[in-house]
Amino acid sequence: MLYAMHELNYAALSPWNMLAQANLAALSSPFSAFAYHPMRAHLTASNELFSRMARRYEKPEFGITEVKSGGYRIAINQKTVVERPFCRLLHFERVGRPATEPLPKVLMVAPLSGHHATLLRDTARTFLQDHDVWITDWRDARDVPLFQGSFHFDDFVDYVRDFIHFLGPDTNVVAVCQPAVPVMAAVSLMAAAKDPLAPRTMTLMGGPIDTRTGPTSVNRFAEQRSSEWFERNLIQTVPLPHAGFMRQVYPGFLQHACFVAMNADKHIKAYRDYFNHLVEGDDDNAAAHRAFYDEYNAVLDLPGEFYLDTVRRVFQNHDLPKGTLEVHGELVRPSLITDTALFTIEGERDDITGQGQTVAAHDLCTGLDASQHQHYLAPGVGHYGIFNGRKFREMIYPRIRDFIHEHAEQIEVAA
């Protein structure tokens, strides 16, 4: 019912949004009398602000067409190399000038937590300077027909393993936030099976390995409510005309509302500043606002069963750190990982994944020697700053790059 009401609300606002767009056209046309109205700047700002509040934000494009590497500009071609019902694997392929030597392969596992994989655009672009990059592009569950079946936590682990197998030997896995637990589970199961294609390195960035440590408001919210509460209040049925009609999902608009509520004052100020930038003609700051919120407001629906699995296993029962996590009935044992070096990264000001939650992975991977462990606490960095922005590019990425290349060189020496 809530999902249907949301769609009805969007439909009701659509004519008003069209009117706001028409007003903007009239206010910007030199042939319109409205363009010379003394309150034009305020009217333009008001209509644009309303339009942005009333519109639906579609999935953005990665838009990575070139990258600077080795002093050259390298053309990039985005290719879909594996297609699954709930995810496609993308490859950012170099075109033209090849690398002087084979680049380390990086499988970037994007979070399935409400935003599209394009949230990692800056992450992928930065990695492309020195790596061959592949990324998981999760599909909006409302667009997955019901006959495609369900998608559970265990299926996420299966997808990660299959993608690692597809990439072949000496792959480096980078998990950003939410996928840290299923990625560690996948690598642990590969280690248990003595899989020769187990990844060379595993980098976990701001991931909830053990949410009992440094709990945040997100963790407390999950622990203070039962699984039944989440199912009863947050899981909705996809209405027509979406392709996923009748599928049970955790809607992106609910997740987005939670994100905004966590920092409501910050977002209110951002929109107030945006209005003022429009009135003042500050095009640069207005454009920066649009770029950020075009991405931030574009959300996707999560499969309901996957969301409930994650809440229960990761945030309520703490299965991985307690040693009770099972995937398809097989116990996940990180202590069996011996050939995959581990690098964990946390942000000093992370209010979603608190300090200590990601570094806890090292205590679980007892089979690694000292040279295979590395941790970095990024000073002054919040959750999104771990994988995006200037501090990521200048402080965090160089450490990941050196870590990956160091272990790639060790393999070459050993060979």
C-alpha positions in Angstrom: 0.0 0.0 0.0 2.8 2.4 0.9 4.5 1.8 -2.5 1.3 2.5 -4.3 0.8 5.7 -2.4 4.3 6.8 -3.3 3.6 6.2 -6.9 0.3 8.0 -6.7 2.0 11.0 -5.0 4.6 11.1 -7.8 1.8 11.0 -10.4 -0.1 13.8 -8.7 3.0 16.0 -8.7 3.9 15.3 -12.3 1.6 18.0 -13.8 2.9 20.6 -11.3 6.4 19.6 -12.2 5.6 20.1 -15.9 4.2 23.5 -15.1 7.4 24.4 -13.2 9.4 23.3 -16.3 7.2 25.5 -18.5 7.7 28.4 -16.1 11.5 27.9 -16.3 11.4 27.9 -20.1 9.4 31.2 -20.1 11.7 32.8 -17.5 14.8 32.0 -19.5 13.5 32.9 -23.0 14.6 36.3 -24.3 11.3 36.4 -26.3 9.2 36.1 -23.1 8.1 39.1 -21.0 8.6 37.0 -17.9 12.3 37.0 -18.6 12.4 40.7 -17.7 10.3 40.4 -14.5 12.0 42.2 -11.6 11.6 39.0 -9.5 12.9 36.8 -12.3 15.8 35.4 -10.3 13.6 34.4 -7.3 10.9 33.0 -9.6 13.5 30.9 -11.5 15.0 29.6 -8.3 11.6 28.7 -6.8 10.5 26.8 -9.9 13.8 25.0 -10.3 13.8 24.0 -6.6 10.3 22.7 -6.8 11.0 20.8 -10.0 14.0 19.1 -8.4 12.0 18.2 -5.3 9.1 16.7 -7.4 11.0 14.8 -10.1 12.0 11.2 -10.1 15.8 10.7 -10.4 16.7 8.0 -12.9 19.9 5.9 -12.7 22.9 8.1 -13.8 25.5 6.9 -16.2 29.1 6.2 -15.2 30.2 8.4 -18.0 33.8 7.4 -17.8 35.1 7.9 -21.4 38.8 8.5 -20.7 41.4 8.4 -17.9 44.9 9.9 -17.5 47.5 7.1 -17.0 51.2 7.1 -17.5 51.1 10.7 -18.9 48.6 9.7 -21.6 44.9 10.1 -22.0 43.5 6.6 -22.4 40.0 6.1 -24.0 37.7 3.9 -21.9 34.9 1.7 -23.3 32.3 0.4 -20.8 31.2 -3.2 -21.6 28.8 -5.6 -20.0 30.6 -8.9 -19.8 28.3 -10.9 -17.6 24.5 -10.5 -17.3 22.6 -11.9 -14.3 19.0 -11.3 -13.2 20.0 -9.0 -10.3 23.4 -7.8 -11.5 25.6 -7.2 -14.5 29.4 -7.2 -14.4 30.9 -4.2 -16.2 34.4 -3.9 -17.6 36.0 -0.5 -18.2 38.1 -1.5 -21.1 41.1 0.5 -22.3 41.0 1.4 -26.0 43.9 2.4 -28.1 47.2 2.7 -26.3 47.7 -0.4 -24.1 49.5 -0.5 -20.8 53.2 -1.0 -21.0 52.7 -4.1 -18.8 49.7 -6.1 -17.6 47.7 -4.1 -15.0 46.4 -5.7 -11.8 42.8 -6.8 -12.2 40.4 -5.2 -9.7 36.9 -6.5 -9.1 35.0 -3.6 -7.4 32.0 -4.9 -5.5 29.5 -2.0 -5.2 27.1 -1.9 -2.3 23.5 -3.1 -2.7 22.1 -0.7 -0.1 19.9 1.8 -1.9 22.1 3.7 -4.3 23.3 2.7 -7.8 26.8 1.5 -8.4 27.4 4.8 -10.1 28.0 6.2 -6.6 31.5 4.7 -7.1 32.1 6.6 -10.3 35.0 8.6 -8.8 36.3 5.4 -7.2 36.4 3.5 -10.5 37.9 6.5 -12.4 40.7 6.8 -9.9 41.5 3.0 -9.9 41.6 3.1 -13.7 44.8 5.0 -13.6 46.7 1.9 -12.5 44.4 -1.1 -12.8 42.1 -3.1 -15.0 38.7 -2.4 -13.4 35.5 -4.4 -13.3 32.5 -3.4 -11.2 29.2 -5.0 -10.1 26.2 -3.0 -11.4 23.2 -4.1 -9.3 19.8 -4.0 -10.9 16.8 -2.2 -9.4 14.7 -5.0 -7.9 11.5 -3.3 -9.1 12.7 -4.0 -12.7 13.4 -7.7 -12.2 10.3 -9.8 -13.1 9.0 -12.2 -10.5 9.8 -15.3 -12.6 13.5 -14.6 -12.2 13.3 -15.9 -8.7 14.4 -14.5 -5.3 17.8 -13.1 -4.3 19.1 -13.8 -0.8 22.3 -13.0 1.0 23.7 -16.4 -0.1 23.0 -15.5 -3.7 25.1 -12.3 -3.3 28.0 -14.5 -2.1 27.5 -16.8 -5.1 27.6 -13.8 -7.5 30.9 -12.6 -6.0 32.5 -16.0 -6.3 31.2 -16.4 -9.9 32.6 -13.0 -10.9 36.0 -13.8 -9.3 36.0 -17.1 -11.3 35.1 -15.2 -14.5 38.1 -12.8 -14.0 40.5 -15.6 -13.4 43.7 -15.8 -11.4 45.4 -12.9 -9.5 42.2 -10.9 -9.1 42.1 -8.2 -6.5 38.7 -7.6 -4.8 37.6 -4.3 -3.4 34.4 -4.2 -1.3 32.9 -0.8 -0.5 30.7 -0.7 2.6 27.8 -3.2 2.7 29.4 -6.0 0.6 32.4 -6.4 3.0 30.6 -9.3 4.8 29.5 -11.3 1.7 32.9 -10.7 0.0 34.7 -12.1 3.0 32.3 -15.0 3.1 33.0 -15.7 -0.6 36.8 -15.5 -0.2 36.6 -17.7 2.9 34.6 -20.4 1.1 37.0 -20.3 -1.8 39.9 -20.8 0.7 38.1 -23.7 2.3 37.8 -25.3 -1.1 41.4 -24.6 -1.9 40.2 -22.7 -5.0 43.2 -21.8 -7.2 41.3 -18.7 -8.3 41.0 -17.2 -4.9 41.8 -13.4 -5.1 45.3 -12.1 -4.5 44.1 -9.3 -2.2 40.9 -8.3 -0.5 40.3 -4.6 0.4 37.4 -3.8 2.7 36.4 -0.1 2.8 34.1 1.0 5.6 32.4 -2.4 5.9 30.2 -3.7 8.8 32.3 -6.8 9.7 31.5 -6.6 13.4 28.8 -4.0 14.2 29.1 -4.6 17.9 32.2 -2.4 17.9 31.8 1.3 17.6 28.0 1.1 17.1 26.4 3.9 15.2 22.7 5.1 15.0 22.3 2.7 12.0 23.4 -0.2 14.1 21.3 0.7 17.1 18.3 1.1 14.9 18.7 -2.5 13.7 19.4 -4.0 17.1 16.4 -2.3 18.8 13.9 -3.8 16.4 13.0 -7.4 15.5 13.2 -8.9 12.1 9.4 -9.1 12.1 9.3 -5.3 12.6 11.5 -4.7 9.5 9.4 -7.1 7.4 6.1 -5.6 8.6 7.1 -2.0 8.2 9.7 -1.7 5.5 9.0 -4.5 3.0 6.6 -3.5 0.3 5.1 -5.0 -2.9 6.1 -3.5 -6.2 3.0 -2.2 -8.0 2.2 -1.9 -11.7 3.4 -0.9 -14.2 6.9 -1.9 -13.0 8.4 -5.1 -14.5 8.9 -6.5 -10.9 5.2 -6.3 -10.2 4.3 -8.3 -7.0 8.0 -8.6 -6.0 8.7 -8.0 -2.3 11.3 -5.2 -1.9 12.8 -2.7 0.4 12.0 0.4 -1.6 14.7 2.9 -2.5 12.5 5.8 -1.5 12.3 4.5 2.1 16.1 4.0 2.3 16.5 7.5 0.9 14.2 8.9 3.5 16.3 7.2 6.2 19.5 8.7 4.7 18.1 12.2 4.7 16.6 11.9 8.2 20.1 11.0 9.6 21.4 14.4 8.5 18.2 16.4 8.0 19.7 19.7 9.0 22.6 19.3 6.6 20.3 18.6 3.6 17.9 21.4 4.5 20.9 23.8 4.6 22.1 22.4 1.2 18.8 23.1 -0.5 18.6 26.6 1.1 22.1 27.4 -0.1 21.2 26.0 -3.5 18.2 28.4 -3.7 20.5 31.3 -2.8 23.1 30.3 -5.3 20.4 30.3 -8.1 19.2 33.8 -7.0 22.8 35.1 -6.9 23.8 33.6 -10.2 26.4 31.4 -8.6 26.5 28.8 -11.4 29.5 26.8 -10.2 28.0 26.1 -6.7 24.6 25.4 -8.1 26.1 23.0 -10.6 28.0 21.2 -7.8 24.7 20.8 -5.9 22.9 19.4 -8.9 25.8 16.9 -9.6 25.8 15.6 -6.0 22.0 15.3 -5.6 21.4 13.9 -9.0 23.5 10.9 -7.7 22.3 11.0 -4.1 18.6 11.1 -5.0 18.8 8.3 -7.5 17.9 5.1 -5.6 17.0 1.5 -6.3 14.9 -1.1 -4.6 16.5 -4.0 -2.8 15.1 -7.5 -2.9 13.2 -7.9 0.3 14.6 -11.3 1.2 18.2 -10.0 0.8 17.5 -6.9 2.9 16.0 -9.0 5.7 18.9 -11.6 5.5 21.4 -8.8 5.9 19.7 -7.1 8.8 19.4 -10.4 10.7 22.8 -11.9 9.9 25.0 -8.8 9.9 23.4 -6.2 12.2 21.4 -8.3 14.7 22.9 -11.8 15.0 26.5 -10.8 14.1 27.0 -14.2 12.5 30.4 -13.5 10.9 32.4 -12.4 14.0 30.6 -15.0 16.1 31.7 -17.7 13.7 28.1 -18.9 13.0 27.7 -17.5 9.4 26.6 -20.2 7.0 26.2 -20.0 3.2 24.1 -22.7 1.7 24.6 -24.7 4.9 28.4 -24.4 4.8 30.2 -22.7 7.7 32.2 -19.6 6.7 35.7 -19.8 8.3 37.9 -16.7 7.5 40.7 -18.4 9.5 41.2 -20.6 6.4 42.2 -17.7 4.3 46.0 -18.0 3.7 46.7 -16.6 0.2 44.6 -13.5 0.1 46.2 -10.5 1.7 43.8 -8.2 3.6 43.6 -4.4 3.7 40.9 -2.6 5.8 40.1 1.0 5.7 38.0 3.1 8.1 37.1 6.8 8.3 37.7 8.7 11.5 34.3 10.4 11.2 32.3 7.6 9.7 28.8 7.8 11.2 27.4 4.8 9.3 30.2 2.2 9.8 31.8 3.1 13.1 35.5 2.8 14.0 36.6 -0.8 14.7 33.9 -2.5 12.6 36.0 -3.1 9.6 39.4 -3.6 11.2 37.7 -6.5 13.1 38.3 -8.5 9.9 41.9 -9.0 10.8 41.1 -10.8 14.0 39.1 -13.3 12.0 41.8 -13.9 9.4 44.2 -15.7 11.7 45.7 -17.8 8.8 47.4 -14.7 7.3 51.0 -13.8 8.3 51.9 -10.2 9.4 52.9 -9.1 5.9 49.4 -9.9 4.6 47.7 -7.6 7.1 47.3 -3.8 6.6 44.9 -1.3 8.1 44.4 2.5 7.6 42.3 4.9 9.6 41.7 7.9 7.4 41.8 11.1 9.5 38.9 13.5 9.2 37.1 11.3 6.7 33.4 10.4 6.8 31.7 7.4 5.3 31.4 8.7 1.7 34.9 10.2 1.9 36.4 6.7 2.2 35.7 6.1 -1.4 35.0 9.4 -3.0 36.5 12.9 -3.2 39.9 14.6 -2.7 40.9 12.8 0.5 40.1 9.4 -1.1 42.2 10.3 -4.1 45.1 11.7 -2.2 45.2 9.8 1.1 43.4 6.4 0.6 43.8 5.4 -3.0 47.6 5.5 -3.1 47.7 3.1 -0.1 45.4 0.6 -1.8 47.3 0.9 -5.1 50.7 0.2 -3.4 49.1 -2.7 -1.4 47.8 -4.3 -4.5 51.0 -3.8 -6.5 53.2 -5.0 -3.7 51.4 -8.3 -3.6 51.3 -8.6 -7.3 55.1 -8.2 -7.4 55.5 -10.9 -4.7 53.7 -13.3 -7.0 56.0 -12.4 -9.9 59.1 -12.9 -7.8 57.8 -16.3 -6.5 57.0 -17.4 -10.1 
